[in-house]
Amino acid sequence: MLKQRVMTALVLAAVFVLALFYLPVPLFSAFVATIVLISAWEWANLSGFSKPWQRVIYVALQAVCILGVAYFIGIIQPDATLAVGATERYQAVLLVGCSWWALALLWVQGYPSSALLWGRRVMRALMGFFVLIPTWAAFSYVRSHDSGAWLVLLIVAVVAAADIGGYFVGRKFGRHKLAPNVSPGKTWEGFLGGVAANAIVGAVLWLLTGNALWAVIALVITTSLASVLGDLLESMVKRERGIKDSSSLLPGHGGVLDRVDSLTAAAPVFALILIALELRFG
């Protein structure tokens, strides 16, 4: 199982890095859209729509929504530059996404009682749009920057640091449960370990760039905190659905959603802060 898990991880990492650095911005945006639509297929099942025809309709609706947002933004240009006014339109989409995550935090904190508000199939299906569409918009926006490929890697690095720091610190010192009704294995000690790991990431980033220390720390730490929420939200929905993994698509890893859940919250937060603080990289 470990060998299978490692091999799958290596293949996924290679495909992602190749797409990130060698695809032009429009094709990378399409690549992310493909991942989002695969995730939508899995989210339909998490919502309780398990029949193939139901899941196909759900994926089609997500695709239409992506096309609608892409038209609204109007930014995918052949020369891979931001169109005039595109940043403001991106910001509007990201604000919707981040506002959703603020609501999601309350639902995660209130679970299982909060399931009275979102537990029905239609509500869970609607949640999927707020989880997945801003994720696509965020990655498309970040990749559009001159140093976009490296900024996308930074998002992944922040999420990885939160996971790794949380795992090792939580395993060694974990005593107090973070969200026992949602993910019993997570602890406050592990959570703080992830924050500490990303404080180091932020310090290194500050040394490598000309941005203010407070701004870099705000970007990295807030993104780190959001990544934990993304993980907890999917765990909550899976618990309500009564399943362990979103699918068995990835050998040794479960489903695509199980691999990108943290990114669904981290990416919109990262992109919105990038816009709000007017940070410059490269």
MIDOSE-1310 file (N, C-alpha, C; in nm, 2 decimals, decimal comma, always signed):
residues 282
mlkq	+0,08/-0,12/+0,00/+0,00/+0,00/+0,00/+0,09/+0,13/+0,00; +0,19/+0,13/+0,08/+0,28/+0,24/+0,09/+0,35/+0,27/-0,05; +0,39/+0,16/-0,11/+0,46/+0,17/-0,24/+0,36/+0,23/-0,34; +0,24/+0,18/-0,34/+0,13/+0,23/-0,43/+0,10/+0,38/-0,41
rvmt	+0,10/+0,42/-0,28/+0,07/+0,55/-0,24/+0,19/+0,65/-0,29; +0,31/+0,60/-0,27/+0,43/+0,68/-0,31/+0,43/+0,70/-0,46; +0,41/+0,59/-0,54/+0,41/+0,60/-0,68/+0,30/+0,69/-0,74; +0,18/+0,68/-0,68/+0,07/+0,77/-0,72/+0,11/+0,91/-0,69
alvl	+0,17/+0,94/-0,58/+0,21/+1,08/-0,54/+0,31/+1,13/-0,64; +0,41/+1,05/-0,67/+0,51/+1,09/-0,77/+0,46/+1,13/-0,90; +0,36/+1,04/-0,95/+0,30/+1,07/-1,08/+0,22/+1,19/-1,08; +0,14/+1,21/-0,97/+0,06/+1,33/-0,96/+0,15/+1,46/-0,96
aavf	+0,25/+1,45/-0,88/+0,34/+1,57/-0,87/+0,41/+1,60/-1,00; +0,45/+1,50/-1,07/+0,51/+1,52/-1,20/+0,42/+1,58/-1,30; +0,29/+1,53/-1,31/+0,19/+1,59/-1,40/+0,16/+1,73/-1,36; +0,15/+1,76/-1,24/+0,12/+1,89/-1,19/+0,23/+1,99/-1,23
vlal	+0,35/+1,95/-1,20/+0,47/+2,04/-1,22/+0,48/+2,07/-1,37; +0,47/+1,97/-1,45/+0,48/+1,98/-1,60/+0,37/+2,08/-1,65; +0,25/+2,06/-1,60/+0,14/+2,14/-1,65/+0,16/+2,29/-1,60; +0,21/+2,30/-1,48/+0,23/+2,44/-1,42/+0,33/+2,52/-1,49
fylp	+0,44/+2,45/-1,53/+0,56/+2,53/-1,59/+0,56/+2,53/-1,74; +0,49/+2,43/-1,81/+0,50/+2,42/-1,95/+0,37/+2,45/-2,03; +0,26/+2,46/-1,96/+0,13/+2,49/-2,03/+0,12/+2,65/-2,02; +0,08/+2,71/-2,13/+0,04/+2,85/-2,12/-0,07/+2,87/-2,03
vplf	-0,09/+3,00/-1,99/-0,19/+3,03/-1,89/-0,33/+2,98/-1,92; -0,38/+3,00/-2,05/-0,52/+2,95/-2,08/-0,53/+2,79/-2,06; -0,42/+2,72/-2,11/-0,43/+2,58/-2,10/-0,41/+2,53/-1,95; -0,33/+2,60/-1,87/-0,32/+2,57/-1,73/-0,46/+2,59/-1,66
safv	-0,53/+2,70/-1,70/-0,66/+2,72/-1,65/-0,75/+2,61/-1,68; -0,74/+2,56/-1,81/-0,83/+2,45/-1,85/-0,79/+2,32/-1,77; -0,66/+2,30/-1,74/-0,61/+2,19/-1,67/-0,67/+2,19/-1,53; -0,67/+2,31/-1,46/-0,73/+2,32/-1,33/-0,88/+2,30/-1,34
ativ	-0,94/+2,35/-1,44/-1,09/+2,32/-1,46/-1,12/+2,17/-1,47; -1,03/+2,10/-1,53/-1,05/+1,95/-1,54/-1,04/+1,89/-1,40; -0,95/+1,93/-1,32/-0,94/+1,88/-1,19/-1,06/+1,92/-1,11; -1,11/+2,04/-1,12/-1,23/+2,08/-1,06/-1,35/+2,00/-1,10
lisa	-1,36/+1,97/-1,22/-1,48/+1,89/-1,27/-1,47/+1,75/-1,22; -1,35/+1,69/-1,21/-1,34/+1,56/-1,15/-1,38/+1,56/-1,01; -1,34/+1,67/-0,94/-1,38/+1,69/-0,80/-1,53/+1,71/-0,79; -1,59/+1,77/-0,89/-1,73/+1,79/-0,89/-1,81/+1,65/-0,90
wewa	-1,75/+1,56/-0,98/-1,81/+1,43/-0,99/-1,81/+1,36/-0,85; -1,70/+1,38/-0,78/-1,69/+1,32/-0,64/-1,78/+1,40/-0,54; -1,79/+1,53/-0,56/-1,88/+1,61/-0,47/-2,02/+1,57/-0,48; -2,06/+1,54/-0,60/-2,20/+1,50/-0,63/-2,24/+1,38/-0,54
nlsg	-2,14/+1,28/-0,53/-2,16/+1,17/-0,44/-2,17/+1,21/-0,30; -2,08/+1,30/-0,26/-2,08/+1,35/-0,12/-2,21/+1,41/-0,09; -2,27/+1,47/-0,19/-2,40/+1,54/-0,17/-2,52/+1,44/-0,16; -2,49/+1,32/-0,20/-2,60/+1,22/-0,19/-2,66/+1,19/-0,33
fskp	-2,60/+1,25/-0,43/-2,64/+1,21/-0,57/-2,55/+1,11/-0,63; -2,58/+0,99/-0,61/-2,48/+0,88/-0,64/-2,50/+0,81/-0,77; -2,62/+0,83/-0,83/-2,65/+0,77/-0,96/-2,56/+0,84/-1,07; -2,51/+0,77/-1,17/-2,42/+0,83/-1,27/-2,49/+0,95/-1,34
wqrv	-2,62/+0,93/-1,38/-2,68/+1,04/-1,46/-2,69/+1,17/-1,37; -2,71/+1,15/-1,24/-2,72/+1,27/-1,15/-2,58/+1,34/-1,14; -2,48/+1,26/-1,13/-2,35/+1,31/-1,12/-2,30/+1,38/-1,25; -2,35/+1,33/-1,37/-2,32/+1,39/-1,49/-2,38/+1,53/-1,50
iyva	-2,51/+1,53/-1,46/-2,58/+1,66/-1,46/-2,51/+1,76/-1,37; -2,46/+1,72/-1,25/-2,40/+1,80/-1,16/-2,26/+1,86/-1,22; -2,19/+1,77/-1,28/-2,06/+1,81/-1,34/-2,09/+1,91/-1,45; -2,19/+1,88/-1,53/-2,23/+1,97/-1,64/-2,26/+2,11/-1,59
lqav	-2,34/+2,12/-1,48/-2,37/+2,25/-1,42/-2,25/+2,32/-1,37; -2,16/+2,25/-1,31/-2,03/+2,31/-1,27/-1,95/+2,36/-1,39; -1,95/+2,29/-1,50/-1,88/+2,33/-1,62/-1,94/+2,46/-1,67; -2,07/+2,47/-1,67/-2,14/+2,59/-1,72/-2,11/+2,70/-1,63
cilg	-2,10/+2,68/-1,50/-2,07/+2,79/-1,40/-1,92/+2,84/-1,43; -1,83/+2,74/-1,45/-1,69/+2,78/-1,48/-1,69/+2,87/-1,61; -1,76/+2,83/-1,71/-1,76/+2,91/-1,83/-1,82/+3,05/-1,81; -1,93/+3,05/-1,73/-1,99/+3,18/-1,69/-1,89/+3,27/-1,62
vayf	-1,82/+3,22/-1,52/-1,73/+3,30/-1,45/-1,61/+3,34/-1,54; -1,57/+3,25/-1,63/-1,46/+3,28/-1,72/-1,50/+3,40/-1,81; -1,63/+3,39/-1,86/-1,68/+3,50/-1,94/-1,69/+3,63/-1,86; -1,73/+3,62/-1,74/-1,74/+3,74/-1,65/-1,61/+3,81/-1,63
igii	-1,51/+3,72/-1,61/-1,37/+3,77/-1,58/-1,31/+3,83/-1,71; -1,33/+3,76/-1,82/-1,28/+3,80/-1,95/-1,13/+3,82/-1,95; -1,05/+3,73/-1,89/-0,91/+3,75/-1,87/-0,82/+3,65/-1,94; -0,87/+3,54/-1,99/-0,78/+3,44/-2,05/-0,74/+3,49/-2,18
qpda	-0,61/+3,55/-2,19/-0,56/+3,61/-2,31/-0,45/+3,53/-2,37; -0,43/+3,53/-2,50/-0,32/+3,46/-2,56/-0,18/+3,50/-2,51; -0,17/+3,62/-2,47/-0,03/+3,67/-2,42/-0,02/+3,65/-2,27; -0,11/+3,58/-2,21/-0,11/+3,54/-2,07/-0,09/+3,66/-1,98
tlav	-0,15/+3,77/-2,01/-0,15/+3,89/-1,93/-0,29/+3,92/-1,88; -0,30/+3,99/-1,77/-0,43/+4,03/-1,71/-0,50/+4,13/-1,80; -0,62/+4,11/-1,84/-0,70/+4,20/-1,92/-0,74/+4,32/-1,83; -0,77/+4,43/-1,89/-0,80/+4,55/-1,82/-0,93/+4,53/-1,74
gate	-0,93/+4,55/-1,61/-1,04/+4,53/-1,53/-1,06/+4,39/-1,48; -0,98/+4,30/-1,52/-0,99/+4,16/-1,49/-0,97/+4,14/-1,34; -0,87/+4,21/-1,28/-0,84/+4,19/-1,14/-0,95/+4,22/-1,05; -1,03/+4,33/-1,08/-1,14/+4,37/-1,00/-1,25/+4,26/-1,01
ryqa	-1,27/+4,20/-1,13/-1,37/+4,10/-1,15/-1,33/+3,97/-1,08; -1,20/+3,94/-1,09/-1,15/+3,82/-1,01/-1,17/+3,85/-0,86; -1,15/+3,97/-0,82/-1,16/+4,00/-0,67/-1,31/+3,98/-0,63; -1,40/+4,01/-0,71/-1,54/+3,99/-0,68/-1,57/+3,84/-0,66
vllv	-1,52/+3,76/-0,75/-1,54/+3,62/-0,74/-1,48/+3,56/-0,61; -1,36/+3,61/-0,59/-1,28/+3,56/-0,47/-1,35/+3,60/-0,34; -1,41/+3,72/-0,34/-1,48/+3,77/-0,22/-1,60/+3,68/-0,19; -1,67/+3,64/-0,29/-1,78/+3,55/-0,27/-1,73/+3,42/-0,21
gcsw	-1,61/+3,37/-0,27/-1,56/+3,24/-0,22/-1,51/+3,25/-0,08; -1,44/+3,36/-0,04/-1,39/+3,37/+0,09/-1,50/+3,40/+0,19; -1,61/+3,47/+0,15/-1,72/+3,49/+0,24/-1,79/+3,35/+0,27; -1,79/+3,27/+0,17/-1,85/+3,13/+0,19/-1,77/+3,06/+0,29
wala	-1,63/+3,07/+0,29/-1,55/+3,00/+0,38/-1,57/+3,05/+0,52; -1,60/+3,17/+0,54/-1,64/+3,23/+0,67/-1,76/+3,16/+0,73; -1,86/+3,14/+0,64/-1,98/+3,07/+0,68/-1,95/+2,92/+0,71; -1,86/+2,86/+0,63/-1,82/+2,72/+0,65/-1,76/+2,70/+0,78
llwv	-1,68/+2,80/+0,82/-1,61/+2,79/+0,95/-1,72/+2,77/+1,07; -1,82/+2,85/+1,06/-1,93/+2,84/+1,16/-2,00/+2,70/+1,16; -2,02/+2,65/+1,04/-2,08/+2,52/+1,02/-1,99/+2,41/+1,08; -1,86/+2,42/+1,05/-1,77/+2,32/+1,10/-1,76/+2,32/+1,25
qgyp	-1,76/+2,44/+1,31/-1,76/+2,46/+1,45/-1,89/+2,40/+1,52; -2,00/+2,42/+1,45/-2,13/+2,38/+1,50/-2,17/+2,24/+1,47; -2,09/+2,16/+1,40/-2,13/+2,02/+1,36/-2,13/+1,94/+1,49; -2,23/+1,85/+1,50/-2,33/+1,80/+1,41/-2,46/+1,89/+1,40
ssal	-2,47/+1,98/+1,50/-2,60/+2,06/+1,50/-2,62/+2,14/+1,37; -2,51/+2,19/+1,31/-2,52/+2,27/+1,19/-2,57/+2,19/+1,07; -2,57/+2,06/+1,08/-2,62/+1,98/+0,97/-2,77/+2,00/+0,94; -2,84/+2,06/+1,04/-2,98/+2,09/+1,01/-2,99/+2,20/+0,91
lwgr	-2,88/+2,28/+0,89/-2,88/+2,39/+0,79/-2,84/+2,35/+0,65; -2,74/+2,25/+0,65/-2,68/+2,22/+0,52/-2,69/+2,07/+0,49; -2,75/+1,99/+0,57/-2,74/+1,84/+0,55/-2,82/+1,79/+0,44; -2,92/+1,86/+0,39/-3,00/+1,81/+0,28/-2,91/+1,80/+0,15
rvmr	-2,95/+1,71/+0,06/-2,87/+1,69/-0,06/-2,86/+1,82/-0,15; -2,96/+1,89/-0,16/-2,96/+2,01/-0,25/-2,86/+2,11/-0,18; -2,86/+2,13/-0,05/-2,77/+2,22/+0,01/-2,63/+2,18/+0,00; -2,60/+2,05/+0,02/-2,46/+2,00/+0,00/-2,42/+2,02/-0,14
almg	-2,51/+1,99/-0,24/-2,47/+2,01/-0,38/-2,44/+2,16/-0,40; -2,51/+2,25/-0,35/-2,49/+2,39/-0,36/-2,35/+2,43/-0,30; -2,32/+2,37/-0,19/-2,19/+2,40/-0,12/-2,08/+2,37/-0,22; -2,09/+2,27/-0,30/-1,99/+2,23/-0,39/-1,95/+2,34/-0,49
ffvl	-2,05/+2,42/-0,53/-2,02/+2,53/-0,62/-1,93/+2,64/-0,55; -1,96/+2,66/-0,43/-1,88/+2,76/-0,35/-1,74/+2,71/-0,32; -1,73/+2,58/-0,31/-1,60/+2,52/-0,28/-1,51/+2,52/-0,40; -1,57/+2,48/-0,52/-1,49/+2,45/-0,63/-1,47/+2,56/-0,73
iptw	-1,57/+2,64/-0,76/-1,56/+2,75/-0,86/-1,45/+2,85/-0,82; -1,46/+2,90/-0,69/-1,35/+3,00/-0,65/-1,21/+2,94/-0,65; -1,20/+2,81/-0,64/-1,07/+2,74/-0,64/-1,02/+2,76/-0,79; -1,10/+2,73/-0,88/-1,05/+2,75/-1,02/-1,02/+2,89/-1,05
aafs	-1,10/+2,98/-1,01/-1,07/+3,13/-1,03/-0,94/+3,17/-0,96; -0,92/+3,12/-0,84/-0,80/+3,16/-0,77/-0,67/+3,11/-0,84; -0,67/+2,99/-0,88/-0,55/+2,93/-0,95/-0,53/+3,00/-1,08; -0,64/+3,03/-1,15/-0,63/+3,10/-1,28/-0,57/+3,24/-1,26
yvrs	-0,61/+3,31/-1,16/-0,56/+3,44/-1,13/-0,41/+3,44/-1,09; -0,38/+3,36/-1,00/-0,24/+3,35/-0,95/-0,15/+3,31/-1,06; -0,19/+3,22/-1,14/-0,10/+3,17/-1,25/-0,08/+3,28/-1,36; -0,17/+3,38/-1,36/-0,16/+3,49/-1,46/-0,05/+3,59/-1,43
hdsg	+0,00/+3,59/-1,31/+0,11/+3,68/-1,28/+0,24/+3,64/-1,35; +0,33/+3,74/-1,35/+0,46/+3,71/-1,41/+0,53/+3,59/-1,35; +0,52/+3,59/-1,21/+0,58/+3,48/-1,14/+0,48/+3,38/-1,09; +0,37/+3,37/-1,17/+0,26/+3,29/-1,14/+0,29/+3,14/-1,10
awlv	+0,37/+3,08/-1,18/+0,40/+2,94/-1,16/+0,46/+2,92/-1,02; +0,55/+3,01/-0,98/+0,61/+3,00/-0,85/+0,52/+3,03/-0,74; +0,42/+3,12/-0,76/+0,32/+3,16/-0,66/+0,23/+3,04/-0,64; +0,19/+2,97/-0,75/+0,11/+2,85/-0,73/+0,18/+2,75/-0,65
lliv	+0,31/+2,73/-0,68/+0,39/+2,64/-0,59/+0,40/+2,68/-0,45; +0,39/+2,82/-0,43/+0,39/+2,87/-0,29/+0,27/+2,83/-0,22; +0,15/+2,83/-0,29/+0,03/+2,79/-0,23/+0,04/+2,64/-0,18; +0,09/+2,56/-0,28/+0,11/+2,42/-0,25/+0,20/+2,40/-0,13
avva	+0,31/+2,48/-0,13/+0,41/+2,47/-0,02/+0,35/+2,50/+0,12; +0,27/+2,61/+0,12/+0,20/+2,65/+0,25/+0,11/+2,54/+0,30; +0,03/+2,48/+0,21/-0,06/+2,37/+0,25/+0,02/+2,25/+0,29; +0,13/+2,22/+0,22/+0,22/+2,11/+0,26/+0,28/+2,13/+0,40
aadi	+0,33/+2,25/+0,42/+0,39/+2,29/+0,55/+0,29/+2,27/+0,66; +0,17/+2,32/+0,64/+0,06/+2,30/+0,74/+0,04/+2,16/+0,77; +0,03/+2,08/+0,67/+0,01/+1,93/+0,69/+0,12/+1,86/+0,76; +0,24/+1,89/+0,71/+0,36/+1,82/+0,77/+0,38/+1,87/+0,91
ggyf	+0,38/+2,00/+0,94/+0,40/+2,05/+1,07/+0,29/+2,00/+1,16; +0,17/+2,00/+1,11/+0,06/+1,95/+1,19/+0,07/+1,80/+1,23; +0,11/+1,73/+1,13/+0,12/+1,58/+1,15/+0,23/+1,55/+1,26; +0,35/+1,60/+1,24/+0,46/+1,56/+1,33/+0,44/+1,62/+1,47
vgrk	+0,40/+1,75/+1,48/+0,37/+1,81/+1,61/+0,25/+1,74/+1,68; +0,15/+1,72/+1,60/+0,03/+1,66/+1,66/+0,06/+1,51/+1,71; +0,14/+1,44/+1,63/+0,17/+1,30/+1,67/+0,25/+1,30/+1,80; +0,34/+1,40/+1,81/+0,43/+1,40/+1,93/+0,36/+1,46/+2,05
fgrh	+0,29/+1,57/+2,03/+0,24/+1,65/+2,15/+0,09/+1,66/+2,16; +0,02/+1,61/+2,05/-0,12/+1,63/+2,05/-0,20/+1,57/+2,17; -0,28/+1,66/+2,23/-0,36/+1,62/+2,35/-0,50/+1,67/+2,33; -0,51/+1,79/+2,29/-0,64/+1,86/+2,28/-0,70/+1,86/+2,14
klap	-0,82/+1,80/+2,13/-0,89/+1,78/+2,00/-0,93/+1,92/+1,94; -0,90/+1,93/+1,81/-0,93/+2,06/+1,74/-1,08/+2,06/+1,70; -1,13/+1,95/+1,64/-1,27/+1,94/+1,60/-1,31/+1,79/+1,62; -1,33/+1,75/+1,74/-1,36/+1,61/+1,76/-1,48/+1,55/+1,69
nvsp	-1,58/+1,63/+1,66/-1,70/+1,58/+1,59/-1,68/+1,57/+1,44; -1,57/+1,63/+1,39/-1,55/+1,64/+1,25/-1,43/+1,55/+1,21; -1,31/+1,57/+1,28/-1,19/+1,50/+1,25/-1,12/+1,47/+1,38; -1,15/+1,36/+1,44/-1,10/+1,33/+1,58/-0,95/+1,32/+1,59
gktw	-0,88/+1,30/+1,47/-0,73/+1,29/+1,48/-0,66/+1,42/+1,48; -0,73/+1,53/+1,46/-0,66/+1,66/+1,45/-0,66/+1,72/+1,59; -0,55/+1,78/+1,63/-0,54/+1,85/+1,76/-0,50/+1,99/+1,75; -0,52/+2,07/+1,86/-0,48/+2,21/+1,86/-0,32/+2,21/+1,86
egfl	-0,26/+2,12/+1,92/-0,11/+2,12/+1,91/-0,06/+2,10/+1,77; -0,12/+2,01/+1,70/-0,09/+1,99/+1,56/-0,12/+2,11/+1,47; -0,23/+2,17/+1,50/-0,27/+2,30/+1,43/-0,16/+2,40/+1,45; -0,12/+2,42/+1,57/-0,02/+2,52/+1,60/+0,12/+2,48/+1,54
ggva	+0,14/+2,35/+1,53/+0,26/+2,31/+1,46/+0,26/+2,34/+1,32; +0,15/+2,34/+1,25/+0,14/+2,38/+1,11/+0,16/+2,53/+1,10; +0,10/+2,61/+1,19/+0,12/+2,75/+1,19/+0,27/+2,79/+1,21; +0,34/+2,72/+1,30/+0,48/+2,74/+1,32/+0,56/+2,71/+1,20
anai	+0,53/+2,60/+1,13/+0,60/+2,56/+1,01/+0,58/+2,67/+0,90; +0,47/+2,73/+0,89/+0,44/+2,83/+0,79/+0,50/+2,96/+0,83; +0,52/+2,99/+0,96/+0,59/+3,11/+1,01/+0,73/+3,10/+0,95; +0,79/+2,99/+0,95/+0,93/+2,97/+0,89/+0,92/+2,99/+0,74
vgav	+0,82/+2,94/+0,67/+0,80/+2,96/+0,53/+0,79/+3,11/+0,50; +0,71/+3,18/+0,58/+0,69/+3,32/+0,57/+0,82/+3,40/+0,58; +0,90/+3,36/+0,68/+1,03/+3,43/+0,71/+1,12/+3,41/+0,59; +1,13/+3,29/+0,54/+1,21/+3,27/+0,42/+1,17/+3,35/+0,30
lwll	+1,04/+3,35/+0,28/+0,98/+3,43/+0,17/+1,01/+3,58/+0,18; +1,00/+3,63/+0,30/+1,04/+3,77/+0,33/+1,18/+3,80/+0,29; +1,27/+3,71/+0,33/+1,41/+3,73/+0,30/+1,44/+3,73/+0,15; +1,35/+3,65/+0,07/+1,38/+3,64/-0,07/+1,31/+3,74/-0,15
tgna	+1,22/+3,82/-0,09/+1,14/+3,92/-0,17/+1,15/+4,06/-0,10; +1,10/+4,16/-0,17/+1,11/+4,29/-0,11/+0,98/+4,34/-0,04; +0,90/+4,24/-0,01/+0,77/+4,28/+0,05/+0,79/+4,30/+0,20; +0,70/+4,37/+0,26/+0,70/+4,39/+0,41/+0,68/+4,26/+0,48
lwav	+0,75/+4,25/+0,59/+0,74/+4,12/+0,67/+0,60/+4,09/+0,71; +0,53/+4,20/+0,76/+0,39/+4,18/+0,81/+0,30/+4,13/+0,70; +0,32/+4,18/+0,58/+0,24/+4,14/+0,46/+0,26/+4,00/+0,42; +0,39/+3,96/+0,42/+0,42/+3,82/+0,38/+0,37/+3,72/+0,49
ialv	+0,38/+3,76/+0,61/+0,33/+3,67/+0,72/+0,18/+3,66/+0,71; +0,11/+3,77/+0,68/-0,03/+3,77/+0,67/-0,07/+3,68/+0,56; +0,00/+3,69/+0,45/-0,04/+3,60/+0,33/-0,02/+3,46/+0,37; +0,10/+3,42/+0,42/+0,13/+3,28/+0,44/+0,05/+3,22/+0,56
itts	+0,04/+3,29/+0,67/-0,03/+3,23/+0,79/-0,18/+3,22/+0,76; -0,24/+3,33/+0,70/-0,38/+3,32/+0,67/-0,42/+3,21/+0,58; -0,33/+3,19/+0,48/-0,35/+3,08/+0,38/-0,34/+2,95/+0,45; -0,24/+2,94/+0,55/-0,22/+2,82/+0,62/-0,35/+2,78/+0,71
lasv	-0,40/+2,88/+0,77/-0,52/+2,86/+0,85/-0,64/+2,82/+0,77; -0,65/+2,88/+0,65/-0,76/+2,84/+0,56/-0,75/+2,70/+0,51; -0,63/+2,65/+0,49/-0,61/+2,52/+0,44/-0,66/+2,41/+0,54; -0,65/+2,44/+0,67/-0,70/+2,35/+0,77/-0,86/+2,35/+0,76
lgdl	-0,92/+2,46/+0,74/-1,06/+2,47/+0,72/-1,11/+2,39/+0,60; -1,04/+2,40/+0,49/-1,08/+2,32/+0,37/-1,08/+2,17/+0,40; -0,97/+2,12/+0,47/-0,96/+1,98/+0,51/-1,08/+1,94/+0,60; -1,11/+2,03/+0,70/-1,22/+2,00/+0,80/-1,35/+2,00/+0,73
lesm	-1,38/+2,09/+0,63/-1,51/+2,09/+0,57/-1,53/+1,96/+0,49; -1,43/+1,91/+0,42/-1,46/+1,79/+0,34/-1,48/+1,67/+0,44; -1,40/+1,67/+0,55/-1,42/+1,57/+0,65/-1,56/+1,57/+0,71; -1,61/+1,69/+0,73/-1,74/+1,70/+0,78/-1,85/+1,65/+0,69
vkre	-1,84/+1,68/+0,56/-1,93/+1,64/+0,46/-1,92/+1,49/+0,44; -1,80/+1,43/+0,44/-1,78/+1,29/+0,43/-1,84/+1,22/+0,55; -1,83/+1,27/+0,67/-1,88/+1,21/+0,79/-2,04/+1,21/+0,78; -2,09/+1,32/+0,73/-2,24/+1,33/+0,72/-2,29/+1,23/+0,62
rgik	-2,21/+1,21/+0,51/-2,24/+1,11/+0,40/-2,22/+0,97/+0,45; -2,13/+0,95/+0,55/-2,10/+0,82/+0,59/-2,00/+0,74/+0,51; -1,90/+0,81/+0,45/-1,80/+0,75/+0,37/-1,66/+0,80/+0,42; -1,56/+0,72/+0,39/-1,42/+0,76/+0,43/-1,35/+0,84/+0,32
dsss	-1,36/+0,80/+0,20/-1,29/+0,87/+0,09/-1,39/+0,92/-0,01; -1,36/+1,03/-0,08/-1,45/+1,09/-0,18/-1,46/+0,99/-0,30; -1,36/+0,91/-0,33/-1,37/+0,81/-0,43/-1,25/+0,72/-0,42; -1,23/+0,63/-0,51/-1,11/+0,54/-0,51/-1,03/+0,56/-0,64
llpg	-1,04/+0,68/-0,69/-0,98/+0,71/-0,82/-0,83/+0,71/-0,82; -0,77/+0,75/-0,71/-0,62/+0,76/-0,70/-0,57/+0,65/-0,61; -0,50/+0,55/-0,66/-0,46/+0,43/-0,58/-0,38/+0,48/-0,46; -0,42/+0,43/-0,34/-0,36/+0,47/-0,22/-0,39/+0,60/-0,16
hggv	-0,47/+0,68/-0,23/-0,49/+0,82/-0,19/-0,64/+0,85/-0,18; -0,73/+0,77/-0,22/-0,87/+0,80/-0,22/-0,91/+0,87/-0,35; -0,98/+0,98/-0,33/-1,02/+1,06/-0,45/-0,94/+1,19/-0,47; -0,98/+1,26/-0,58/-0,91/+1,38/-0,61/-0,94/+1,49/-0,50
ldrv	-1,07/+1,49/-0,45/-1,11/+1,58/-0,35/-1,02/+1,56/-0,22; -0,99/+1,44/-0,19/-0,91/+1,41/-0,07/-0,77/+1,46/-0,08; -0,73/+1,49/-0,20/-0,59/+1,55/-0,22/-0,60/+1,70/-0,23; -0,71/+1,76/-0,27/-0,71/+1,90/-0,30/-0,80/+1,98/-0,20
dslt	-0,86/+1,91/-0,10/-0,95/+1,97/-0,01/-0,89/+2,09/+0,06; -0,77/+2,08/+0,11/-0,71/+2,20/+0,17/-0,69/+2,31/+0,07; -0,66/+2,28/-0,05/-0,63/+2,39/-0,15/-0,76/+2,46/-0,19; -0,87/+2,40/-0,17/-1,00/+2,47/-0,21/-1,03/+2,59/-0,12
aaap	-0,98/+2,59/+0,00/-0,99/+2,70/+0,09/-0,87/+2,79/+0,08; -0,75/+2,73/+0,07/-0,63/+2,81/+0,07/-0,61/+2,90/-0,05; -0,64/+2,84/-0,17/-0,62/+2,92/-0,29/-0,70/+3,05/-0,30; -0,83/+3,05/-0,28/-0,90/+3,17/-0,28/-0,85/+3,28/-0,18
vfal	-0,82/+3,23/-0,06/-0,77/+3,32/+0,04/-0,64/+3,38/+0,00; -0,55/+3,30/-0,05/-0,42/+3,34/-0,10/-0,43/+3,45/-0,21; -0,52/+3,42/-0,31/-0,53/+3,51/-0,42/-0,59/+3,64/-0,38; -0,69/+3,64/-0,29/-0,76/+3,76/-0,24/-0,66/+3,85/-0,17
ilia	-0,58/+3,79/-0,08/-0,48/+3,87/-0,01/-0,37/+3,92/-0,10; -0,34/+3,85/-0,20/-0,24/+3,89/-0,30/-0,29/+4,02/-0,37; -0,42/+4,02/-0,40/-0,48/+4,14/-0,46/-0,49/+4,25/-0,36; -0,54/+4,22/-0,24/-0,57/+4,33/-0,14/-0,44/+4,40/-0,09
lelr	-0,33/+4,33/-0,08/-0,21/+4,39/-0,03/-0,12/+4,43/-0,14; -0,15/+4,40/-0,26/-0,07/+4,44/-0,38/+0,07/+4,39/-0,36; +0,08/+4,27/-0,32/+0,22/+4,21/-0,31/+0,28/+4,19/-0,44; +0,41/+4,20/-0,45/+0,49/+4,18/-0,57/+0,59/+4,07/-0,56
fg	+0,60/+3,98/-0,65/+0,69/+3,88/-0,65/+0,76/+3,87/-0,79; +0,89/+3,88/-0,80/+0,95/+3,87/-0,93/+0,96/+4,01/-1,00
